[in-house]
Structure formats: structure tokens, C-alpha cells
């Protein structure tokens, strides 16, 4: 069985024959998908634009990984590269022909709703549909809020109207694709509501998963032993930025209060925080300089593996994926409310204490209580691993691969 994924996400020509270059972020999503499809019984084929060079923006924002042909767990079909609308229009005929050729040999084809300057799935959908193949339509996120903002931007009224009409046409296309696809995978709950008239039992929504299975601590034995050792100080770890220090100062004051009450707590702070005069003043006023290590900008995994408890004290409502990484490293968690569904998820999993945002005294009391109750910390650590293991990209792709195989083995093909 052959599974073809046609995606807009570009790759780049390597400096040696047979080498293709990916961003680390692309591979982080792609490799679990390749593994899941292989284990489900598919041969995975990736078709995506190939660029001769890497643009400066990509180089600045992403780590680049060279992947030789013998290390790729998938076959690769290069498509013509384009970055602007004129380039896309020039390459369109060749692009669609290459997609058609690749799709002829596939049993099931994945297309998506993303792409620049236009969604590749939108232009390739009619070509694939004529081949009478099984089709999967994927929403990696909800594209419509961003499209609406873009359509409303600019000073030229005619251009704004043209952009708004383009968004309307795209939304109509997505509705048709949802009705006609054999499977729909959406990674934003908002899509099911937006397209509720077209949504059916062939449509599946997955919560965004911030973790890869490889990031989960394989053996938590040492972690649990350290947490059980009451003779050791409890080492906290937290992350801050020089430009966003409110919340970190709460943590420093909570640490100072706990230490004055004779609790043996220490703290590792990740981030470039030495430039904040206010934080340095808090360190001095709380007299905790000897209990705080300023680790600087380092790999958080290394700091997490040295610590016993992760504390997120940000006063800004946000969904911070670093909390999930802390859980993956078997760290119990204390966090101010993020204002996102993650609060309830963490609490119900039993791996976190969620404190009302800004309640400094409650944060201090939580640190005191956990410092004195090592058995609770051990249990929270165990639950953190369980929670993280159930919240991985790998699990999502395994389910997607299972649904794709069931689809291929069924007899019906929906046609436009």
C-alpha cells in the first residue's frame, strides 16, 4: 500500500548528491508520521517543493538537518519550488503534472489546507480527484483567523475586497473537500464548528500535541530516587526572559519565604536574566543569591534533568509547550494558571498544582508543602510520565495511520 503526502512545506537541495535538507521542525512532525505509516503497512511517499537554496528567513529561524537518501524512511518526489505568486503561476502546470504522476501510483493521497502564496491542496485537489483515489484532507491548524486578518489589511479597498473574495472561495473549497474526502484530519477543534454542516463521521479532530515520544524520559528510576531523598534540597527549575520578568520575581520571593521557614529549596533559572536589574535586586533583598543558579540560555532538557520540580510563574495567559516538556522529563509541576485548557489537563492528570495567577502566597505555600511531602512529589512524577506518554505526536500519527489503512481497505471511493 502506498501513501502519498503532498505538502507545501519545502525542502532544500543538499550540498552532496542524494542529500535533502529539512528544517528540524518539519522533521519533528514528518518522522513520527513516517514511522506510524510504515508500522501500519504503508510505503510512505513525500512530495513537496524542492528549493536549490535556503532563504535567509528560514536559516535565521530554523535548525537545518541534512538527510541522505539512505537515512530517509520515505521516498521523496521533488516538486517545482516557488515563493511568490508569479513564480507559482509559472510553475503551476509542471507542479500539477508532477503531482498527477506521483498520485497515479498511490493508494491514498494526503493534501492540506495550508500553503503560500496559495494552498497547494486547493489547486491539486481537482487533479487528484480525477484519478478516483482515496483522499485525505488535513488542517494542521485553523487558517481562517489569519486569512481574515490578512484580507482586512492594506490601504487599497479594491485589494482588500479581492482578498476577502479569495478567502470566501477558499472556505467554500474547504467545505467541498471535507464533504468529498474519504478522511479529514483536523488539528484544531474550531474547524469542526466552522464546517459543522459538512462534518461527518469521516472527520477526525486531534488536539495539538507538543511532544514527541523521543523526548520522554525513558527510565525515571533516578528521578524517583532523588525525589524520595529527604536529605537533599529540593531543586526547582524555571524559565524567564529579561523582557518578561514579572512572575519570576514572584518565584524568587516565594523561594525566599520558604527558605526563611527552613525549607531546603534551591532554584535553577534558565534564560538571559542577568540584564534585569530588578531581578538582581530581588535576589539581594531576599538574600537567596547562594540558593539560585543563573544557568543562562541553555537546552532546557539538560536543566530539567538536573532538577526536581518545574515552576511556571508567568503572569501572562499563554499555552506554554515547555510545561509539557517538563512533564516528559518526569518533573512534577507547579504553575500559575495559564488561562488555557492545559490547566485542567495537568490537574486531572495528577502531575501539577495549578495556582491562581499572581497569588504569591499560595505559590510559596505550594512549594513549602511539596518540599515537605516527598511521597506526593514521587507520585506526581509518575503521573507526569503517564500524562506525557499519552500526549505525543507519535500517538496522533499512529491513529491517523490506522484510520488511513482502514480507509484503503474499504471499497468505497468518493468522487467529485
Steps between C-alpha positions, in 0.01 A plus 500: 500500500638842404417817694581827320527820700495814282597797716603861450774481766823538301825308517837605367765347282804378693862566411559132418314272256204325657485738799187701569485764773206540738426735785508330840136607555392329176680177589354505850155460344602294198702220659226384743259498207741290292550255786127466568417445133774240459381310806143512366616337176546798268782607274525872569570743215556872563447754221593858582664800330878473475709818511859531386586741782376579849356847549644726770181498708497119523868495592441757774197327651573128461762236557579326171552122485663313209328172422674265252284271291602188694386663828156607376214275616298609198531544125529859382341663194631854432249757381585835337582765757331841518495786747284765334173498310669568162739209569209277596304587185808431290558160667132401533468279192817303575412483870158347437639257245757378753226460760286306249786264414580435868133452586441238226709247691352574843219324684414802715602865470529767768450866413467796733353845553827689546748659266637826364419692285205262457400171662663216306216269598246733340667500157596131504165365627327493157799323343504228766120466495498409129715193580225350716739445791434502874562851632584647840461872567702641791474822699820546699336798672206733444618725214198729490574751781837579340349519152229736624759733657702498179192570288410799716851649484631754250390846392368411156125423524496308170780274615326441833182396319696269270671337799169458682346332193801271482450396863131434432587280200755312710247442778250364246769272359583368849133422559486302173827320580366400842185356341688321223807371685512143621661626823549842658759563771474831685742613770283786621159448666378823339483332158224258603284794605581715197410217260234331711265460201762299309649321803432127518628178652781506242638811671734467797627776728828465689622728774835662415773292665819679603709189575683236303542157657878533479482795742352291782738383771556130434592398854379717791665281768767757592245781502273313742791409727612863522147621574472246784826614664395741776863577583542684169384856435213516256629657178247708307542602138330783315538703180489874450584780260660836572207675332238301697620475858166547678422161639864406542515758779199325659691173491809656657295648783322168553835326515626754752195453721528120492868510587431734792262233625793255491394313187802383300424632152736598220425645157642478149393788276528452124519805277702816459384664820816666630416814299193558719604736778161451669551123530850542633359738762245235604778241531689732734198613702381141552857391585474193276797559273670185629189291426443613140701393198463718191550242226471738205362396163546123492318191377206468743523119496844514663371731772184295549699183551700672778187619680218357714204733439401732215340834589321717242423837656417709193233763554414503129214268394654259248528138397868433560615169345804496729271373778432187295873450452545522878237227541682292240813517716294370798502833682213581736359843410385807688352766276301816510175468303571530129142577405505210250358144501845381608418599860221243531698238309799526731292499817284208393813305408625542857839634398455870581382751757331795325509823703273803436706741293685758706427344841854517630417365847324195354801434277729514801274267698493249212880491492509452875246219495674311222840544658367327810298231320747303291254212457262736319784619278582141407138433406479823297816398316351162407182669380703749296654216299158341445354833391786574262492152348134548409565844348738435212512574130579131456168391653310735268677369190444141606127568516506684168688211337251251640208699357677531164555125476136432588402746229718335234364157585141621465348486152342842461669796334324835510517694172439864421 
